[in-house]
Amino acid sequence: MEVHYMNDNINRIKSMSRVFRIIFFSLVIAIPVGFALYWGFYNILPVNFRLTTQEFPMTADSIAGFNRMLCAAAGIIPLAVHIGIVFTLARLFGMYERGDILTAGNVSCIRKLGYLFIARAVAGIIHTPLLALALTITNTPGNRQISLSLSSDEISSVLTGFVIIVIARVMDEGRAASDEQKLVI
């Protein structure tokens, strides 16, 4: 009875993991496409999709093409980190789909996610001044702006990253203990 229950759970994990793997691999493609479309068509987007004046008081109703290109360039760092996160999640769920649970590969993916969440915070901190500069670089000297901010989003991302890294270490210890137990007859 218990073996049947475990097989049911493994099968549910595999089927759910397949769905998540497909979703995350789709996001690996959709995120950069959405990013390019956002900056390419920024000026015709509805106002509620644009940068808010609270975030960047220097933002006008429309942004010149050169400035939009610089804004997109500034966003490549956080974009790369987000793609890394969803790609790593896709890999992790691919392992679960194959039935690889509590393996060194799982631990490695989870640890990498922790580091990527910390990188997400760093990318966010770097992105803000680059975006402000990109928006005002064509202004006359004395009217260019740069801003720096640290929000609860960056702080929570760092904390989440460290928690994930600790979870990966705990999982690695569990994996090592499980491997040792398999060797004992």
C-alpha positions in Angstrom: 0.0 0.0 0.0 2.8 2.5 1.0 4.8 1.7 -2.2 1.7 2.5 -4.4 1.2 5.8 -2.5 4.8 6.7 -3.1 4.6 5.9 -6.8 1.4 8.1 -7.0 3.3 11.0 -5.4 6.3 10.6 -7.7 4.0 10.4 -10.7 2.2 13.6 -9.5 5.5 15.3 -9.0 6.6 14.3 -12.5 3.5 15.5 -14.2 3.3 18.8 -12.3 7.1 19.3 -12.9 6.5 18.8 -16.6 3.9 21.7 -16.6 6.3 24.0 -14.7 9.3 23.1 -16.9 7.2 24.0 -20.0 6.0 27.2 -18.4 9.5 28.3 -17.3 11.1 27.4 -20.7 8.4 29.4 -22.3 9.2 32.4 -20.1 12.9 32.1 -21.1 11.7 33.1 -24.6 8.8 35.3 -23.6 10.7 37.6 -21.2 13.2 38.9 -23.7 10.6 39.2 -26.4 8.4 41.2 -24.0 11.3 43.3 -23.0 12.2 44.2 -26.6 8.5 45.0 -27.4 8.2 47.1 -24.3 11.1 49.4 -25.2 10.4 49.3 -28.9 6.8 50.4 -28.5 7.1 52.4 -25.3 5.7 55.6 -26.7 2.4 54.0 -27.8 1.8 52.0 -24.6 -1.0 53.0 -22.3 0.2 55.3 -19.6 -0.3 52.8 -16.8 2.4 50.6 -18.5 5.0 53.3 -18.6 7.6 54.3 -16.0 5.8 56.2 -13.2 6.7 59.7 -12.4 7.2 58.6 -8.8 10.0 56.3 -9.9 11.6 58.8 -12.3 10.4 62.4 -12.0 12.3 63.3 -15.2 10.3 60.9 -17.4 8.3 62.6 -20.2 5.2 61.3 -21.9 7.4 59.9 -24.7 11.0 58.9 -24.8 13.2 59.6 -27.8 14.5 56.6 -29.7 18.1 57.0 -28.6 17.1 57.3 -25.0 14.8 54.2 -25.3 17.8 52.3 -26.7 19.9 53.3 -23.7 17.0 52.4 -21.4 16.9 49.0 -23.0 20.7 48.6 -22.6 20.4 49.6 -18.9 17.8 46.9 -18.5 19.9 44.1 -20.0 21.6 43.3 -16.6 18.4 42.7 -14.7 16.9 41.0 -17.8 19.8 38.5 -17.9 19.4 37.7 -14.2 15.6 37.1 -14.6 16.2 34.9 -17.5 18.8 33.0 -15.5 16.3 32.5 -12.7 13.6 31.1 -14.9 16.1 29.0 -16.9 17.4 27.5 -13.6 13.8 26.8 -12.5 13.1 25.1 -15.8 16.2 22.9 -15.3 15.2 22.1 -11.8 11.7 21.0 -12.8 13.2 19.1 -15.7 15.1 17.0 -13.1 12.0 16.5 -11.1 10.1 15.5 -14.2 12.8 12.8 -14.8 12.4 11.6 -11.2 15.7 13.1 -10.1 14.8 14.1 -6.6 17.4 14.9 -3.9 20.4 14.7 -6.2 23.6 16.7 -6.4 22.1 18.3 -9.6 19.0 19.5 -7.6 21.2 20.9 -4.9 23.3 22.7 -7.5 20.3 24.2 -9.2 18.8 25.4 -5.9 22.1 26.9 -4.7 22.4 28.7 -8.1 18.9 30.1 -7.6 20.0 31.5 -4.3 22.9 33.3 -5.9 20.7 34.5 -8.7 18.3 36.1 -6.2 21.3 37.9 -4.7 22.4 38.9 -8.2 18.8 40.2 -8.8 19.2 42.6 -5.9 22.6 43.8 -7.2 21.2 44.2 -10.7 18.3 46.2 -9.4 20.6 48.6 -7.5 22.8 49.0 -10.7 19.8 49.4 -13.0 18.2 52.5 -11.3 21.1 54.9 -11.9 21.7 53.6 -15.4 18.1 54.0 -16.3 18.0 57.6 -14.8 21.1 58.4 -16.8 19.7 56.9 -20.0 16.5 59.0 -19.6 18.4 62.3 -19.1 21.7 61.8 -21.1 20.4 64.0 -24.0 19.5 66.8 -21.6 21.7 69.9 -21.5 24.6 69.8 -19.0 23.3 70.5 -15.6 19.9 68.9 -16.4 21.1 65.3 -16.4 20.2 63.2 -13.4 21.3 60.1 -11.8 19.5 58.4 -8.9 20.3 55.5 -6.6 17.8 53.6 -4.6 17.6 50.6 -2.3 14.1 49.3 -1.8 12.5 46.5 0.1 12.5 44.6 -3.1 16.3 44.4 -3.2 16.5 43.6 0.5 13.9 40.8 0.3 15.7 39.5 -2.7 19.0 39.2 -0.8 17.3 37.6 2.2 15.5 35.2 -0.1 18.7 34.3 -1.8 20.5 33.6 1.5 17.5 31.4 2.7 17.6 29.5 -0.6 21.4 28.9 -0.2 20.9 27.6 3.3 18.1 25.3 2.1 20.5 24.0 -0.6 23.1 23.2 2.1 20.5 21.4 4.2 19.4 19.4 1.1 23.0 18.6 0.3 23.5 17.2 3.8 20.3 15.1 3.4 21.4 13.9 0.0 24.8 12.9 1.4 23.2 11.1 4.3 20.8 9.3 1.9 23.8 8.3 -0.3 25.7 7.0 2.7 22.6 5.0 3.8 22.4 3.4 0.3 25.9 2.1 0.7 25.1 0.5 4.1 23.8 -3.1 3.7 
